[in-house]
Amino acid sequence: RYGRFEQTFTAAKDYGNPIRDVEVRVQFTGPDGAREETLAFWDGGRSWKVRFSPERIGEWSFRTVCSDPGDTGLHGRGGRFRAGEYKGRNELYRRGPPRLSANRRYFVHADGHPWFWLSDTAWNGALLSTGEEWNHYLSDRFAKKFTATQFVMTQWRAGRQDELGQAAFTGVDEVKVNPAFFKRMDEKLDAVNEHGLVAVPVVLWALTSKDGESPGVALPTDQAVLLARYIVSRYGAHHVVWFLGGDGDYRGENAERWKAIGNAVFPPGRTRRLVTLHPRGM
């Protein structure tokens, strides 16, 4: 419970641009009739994965629904697993991820225990650090009673690639993601949670330079949705709070664009972590 279940699927064929050409929904059924749905994500080649964080102890089953029903590797696949009780000392796995209190005035863990958001902005931290540097930073913050860390999830105006020279995505009118970049980021987000901290990633940085490198302003709305949906499907089972946009101006005409992105990435009825926006100084 409150951990991550992961299952790999192998597509029966290749797709030109998997995040555009096919969608794989995974429906989970758990104790007491619990039902949740999440998206699987492409992990390179013909490999797809789903990650899910169960919040009830007991038997769970799952089944895939692919937008290409002829792909027998992705459509109609199923299985079962059991969620047990966590026995360690990590508060996130003991009490569950942050959410809003019943009166929507403060944060609590899933079990109702208060959670206080104390974080700093390590914007380039996950992107440009080595594993050793990242773990040193996280250990330092946890020792000082921080509860979260905020960082940018893709290339952006102050970090055009990661420490190994990889970019999260290429293209503007047609976005293509780079699984090698995100496999490295998997380790960074795993480490955040393993240190007892909540990850607060910026999905779409929204302040850019003349180079147009930041996805929150450079990408058309439909492509911003594809990229954001990919990131959320990959890390939505981690203990995260999402910054959908980073350093953006969300007022006036801009508001409609961000509402469209938000509603598409976090559709009504689908279980999700908390979502907010990081505003530009104003």
C-alpha positions in Angstrom: 0.0 0.0 0.0 1.2 3.5 -1.0 4.1 1.9 -2.9 4.4 1.3 -6.7 3.2 -1.7 -8.7 4.8 -1.9 -12.1 4.0 -4.1 -15.1 5.6 -4.3 -18.5 3.8 -5.0 -21.8 5.3 -5.7 -25.2 3.6 -4.2 -28.2 2.9 -6.5 -31.1 4.2 -3.9 -33.6 6.1 -0.7 -34.0 4.6 2.8 -34.0 6.1 5.8 -35.7 5.5 8.1 -32.7 4.1 6.0 -29.9 2.9 8.9 -27.6 0.8 10.2 -30.6 -0.2 7.0 -32.3 -1.6 4.8 -29.5 -3.0 5.1 -26.0 -3.1 2.3 -23.4 -5.5 2.7 -20.5 -5.1 0.3 -17.6 -8.1 -0.4 -15.4 -7.5 -1.5 -11.8 -10.0 -3.2 -9.6 -9.3 -3.7 -5.9 -10.8 -4.5 -2.5 -14.3 -3.4 -1.7 -15.0 -2.6 -5.4 -12.3 0.0 -5.7 -11.8 1.0 -9.3 -9.1 3.2 -10.7 -7.7 3.9 -14.2 -4.3 5.1 -15.3 -2.3 5.3 -18.5 0.6 3.1 -19.5 3.6 4.8 -21.0 6.0 4.0 -23.8 9.5 3.1 -22.6 11.4 2.6 -25.9 11.2 0.0 -28.6 8.1 -2.1 -28.1 8.2 -1.8 -24.4 5.3 -0.2 -22.5 4.9 0.1 -18.7 2.2 0.9 -16.2 2.8 2.1 -12.7 0.1 2.2 -10.0 0.0 3.1 -6.3 -2.6 1.1 -4.4 -4.2 2.7 -1.4 -6.0 -0.4 -0.1 -4.5 -3.6 1.3 -5.7 -6.7 -0.5 -6.0 -8.3 -3.9 -6.0 -6.2 -7.1 -6.5 -7.1 -10.7 -5.9 -5.1 -13.9 -6.7 -5.1 -17.5 -5.5 -3.0 -20.5 -7.6 -1.2 -23.1 -5.6 -0.1 -26.1 -6.8 2.4 -28.7 -5.4 -0.1 -31.3 -7.4 -3.2 -30.3 -5.5 -5.2 -33.0 -2.3 -4.9 -30.9 -2.6 -8.1 -28.9 0.5 -7.2 -26.8 -1.2 -4.0 -25.5 -4.9 -4.8 -25.6 -6.7 -7.1 -23.3 -3.7 -7.9 -21.1 -4.4 -8.6 -17.5 -3.0 -9.8 -14.2 -3.3 -9.8 -10.4 -1.2 -8.7 -7.4 -1.6 -8.2 -3.7 -0.9 -5.0 -1.8 0.4 -5.5 1.7 1.1 -3.2 4.6 4.4 -1.3 4.6 6.6 -2.1 7.6 9.4 0.6 7.3 9.9 4.1 8.7 9.4 6.2 5.6 6.4 8.4 6.4 5.2 8.6 2.8 4.8 4.8 2.6 3.4 4.6 6.1 0.8 7.4 5.8 0.4 7.9 2.0 0.8 10.8 -0.4 -0.3 14.4 0.3 -3.8 15.5 -0.5 -6.2 18.3 0.5 -7.9 18.1 3.9 -11.7 17.7 3.8 -12.2 21.5 4.2 -9.6 22.1 1.5 -7.6 24.4 3.8 -4.4 22.4 4.4 -2.5 19.3 3.4 -2.8 15.8 4.9 -1.4 12.4 4.2 -3.8 9.8 2.9 -4.4 8.6 6.4 -5.4 12.1 7.5 -2.2 13.0 9.4 -1.1 16.6 8.6 1.6 17.2 6.0 3.4 20.5 5.8 4.9 21.6 2.4 8.5 22.8 3.2 10.6 22.9 0.0 13.1 24.8 -2.0 13.6 25.2 -5.8 16.3 22.9 -7.0 15.2 23.6 -10.5 18.2 22.1 -12.2 18.8 19.6 -9.5 17.5 16.4 -11.0 18.5 17.4 -14.5 22.2 18.3 -14.0 23.3 16.3 -10.9 25.1 13.0 -10.8 23.4 10.3 -8.7 25.8 10.9 -5.9 25.2 14.7 -5.9 21.4 14.2 -6.0 21.5 11.8 -3.0 23.7 14.2 -1.1 21.3 17.0 -1.6 18.3 14.9 -0.7 19.9 13.6 2.5 20.8 17.2 3.5 17.2 18.4 3.0 15.6 15.5 4.8 18.0 16.0 7.8 16.9 19.7 7.9 13.2 18.6 8.1 12.3 19.6 4.5 9.3 17.6 3.2 9.6 18.2 -0.6 11.8 19.3 -3.4 10.8 21.3 -6.5 12.6 20.8 -9.9 12.1 21.0 -13.6 11.2 17.8 -15.5 12.4 18.6 -19.0 14.9 20.8 -20.8 14.1 24.5 -20.1 15.6 28.0 -20.3 18.3 27.4 -17.6 19.1 23.7 -18.5 19.0 22.7 -22.2 19.9 19.1 -21.6 20.6 16.7 -18.7 24.0 15.9 -17.2 24.6 13.3 -19.9 23.6 15.6 -22.8 20.2 14.1 -23.2 17.0 16.1 -23.9 13.5 15.0 -22.7 11.9 15.6 -26.1 12.5 16.9 -29.6 10.2 18.7 -32.0 7.6 21.4 -31.7 4.8 20.7 -34.1 5.3 17.0 -33.4 6.8 16.1 -30.1 8.8 12.9 -29.7 10.0 11.9 -26.2 13.3 10.4 -25.4 12.9 7.3 -23.1 16.7 7.3 -22.3 16.3 10.7 -20.7 13.3 9.6 -18.6 14.9 6.3 -17.5 17.6 8.4 -15.9 14.9 10.7 -14.3 13.2 7.5 -12.9 16.3 7.1 -10.7 16.0 10.7 -9.6 12.3 10.6 -8.6 12.8 7.2 -6.9 15.5 8.7 -4.8 13.3 11.7 -3.8 10.7 9.4 -2.4 13.2 6.9 -0.9 14.6 9.8 1.2 11.1 10.5 2.5 10.5 13.6 0.4 7.7 14.5 -2.0 8.7 15.3 -5.5 7.3 18.5 -6.9 8.1 18.5 -10.7 7.4 21.3 -13.1 5.8 19.5 -16.1 5.8 22.4 -18.6 8.2 25.3 -17.9 6.4 28.4 -19.2 9.0 31.1 -19.4 11.4 30.9 -22.4 14.1 32.7 -24.3 14.2 33.6 -28.0 15.4 30.0 -28.6 11.9 28.7 -27.6 13.3 25.9 -25.6 10.7 25.8 -22.8 7.7 23.5 -23.5 5.0 25.6 -21.7 5.2 28.3 -24.3 7.0 26.8 -27.3 4.6 23.9 -27.9 1.2 24.1 -29.4 -1.5 23.1 -27.0 -2.1 19.6 -28.4 1.7 18.8 -28.3 2.0 20.3 -24.7 -0.8 17.9 -23.7 1.0 14.9 -25.2 4.2 15.7 -23.4 2.5 16.5 -20.1 0.4 13.3 -20.3 3.5 11.2 -20.9 5.2 12.7 -17.8 2.2 12.3 -15.6 1.5 8.7 -16.7 5.2 7.8 -16.0 5.4 9.4 -12.5 1.8 9.6 -11.3 2.3 6.6 -9.0 5.2 8.3 -7.3 4.6 10.6 -4.3 4.4 13.8 -6.2 2.6 17.2 -6.3 2.5 18.5 -9.9 3.4 22.0 -11.0 1.5 21.8 -14.4 3.2 25.1 -15.5 6.3 26.7 -14.2 7.0 30.5 -14.0 4.1 31.2 -16.4 1.6 34.0 -16.8 -1.7 32.3 -16.5 -4.0 35.4 -16.7 -6.3 36.7 -19.4 -6.1 34.8 -22.8 -3.4 32.5 -21.4 -5.9 31.1 -18.9 -7.9 29.3 -21.6 -4.8 27.5 -22.9 -3.8 26.3 -19.5 -7.4 25.2 -18.7 -7.4 23.1 -21.9 -4.1 21.5 -21.0 -5.1 20.8 -17.5 -8.4 19.3 -18.4 -6.8 17.0 -21.0 -3.9 15.8 -18.8 -6.1 15.4 -15.7 -9.5 14.5 -17.0 -12.5 14.3 -14.5 -12.9 10.9 -12.9 -9.3 9.8 -13.2 -7.4 9.4 -9.9 -4.5 11.9 -9.7 -2.1 13.5 -7.3 -2.5 17.2 -6.4 -2.0 19.7 -9.2 -1.1 23.4 -9.0 0.7 26.1 -11.0 3.9 27.9 -10.2 3.3 31.6 -11.2 5.8 34.2 -12.5 6.6 36.9 -10.1 3.9 39.6 -10.4 
